[in-house]
Amino acid sequence: MENKKANNAPGFFKKHPIITHLLAMGAATVVICTAAMIWLDFFTEHGENHRVPDVRRQQLTTAVQQLEAAGFRCEIADSTYNENFPLGSVIEQEPKAGSEAKSQRTVYLSLNASSPRLVALPNLNDMSVRQGESTLMGLGFRNVTITRVSSPYKDLILSISANGRTITSGTKLPLSARINLTVGDGEEPQPDGGDSIEIVESDVFDLDF
């Protein structure tokens, strides 16, 4: 009886070609999916994480070599200027240094610009010291000092120097420049026949350069 059933099997498939094709397609799908999963696990090193090296403060070439040696890819995300980092070095990275990530993961790098951003100095002469300081701070300058000298014009900016040199409006300076404002103290009497100068405070507008 069993031999008879076995002999009838080929006849069954011949009589039902649609079922035969469906079974063949199902078997082929299983084989293809299994092979694809095996290949995918091998290609992506499924389940294998690697520690991301710390490449901050390194030059780009060195950082790329270290990341590729650890099994990662890298891409520059942006560039900015930070005086606390060497020029052209990596400021930040994502994923963070020391974190776990899969092999071939892209590490995004933020670079320090190769030169500092320069900003043109606005005309501050004959401006009040308060307004002058606000203008400089609004442009991004942070190292601003004041020197008071004998003058009949109290709190009036008389001259500007940067890094020890007298400068004029329009001079382009890095935001890290040390700017000194020479300001009158108002203790010297007005010259005979001279007109007094009234310091008018006004709103400070943002200046784009």
Secondary structure by P-SEA (a helix, b strand, c coil): caaaaaaaaaaaaaacaaaaaaaaaaaaaaaaaaaaaaaaaaaacccbbbbbcccccccaaaaaaaaaaabbbbbbcbbbbbccccccccccccccccccccccbbbbbbbcccccbbbbbcccccccaaaaaaaaaaacccbbbbbbcccccccccccccccccccccccccccccbbbbbcccccccccccbbbbbbbbbbbbbbcc
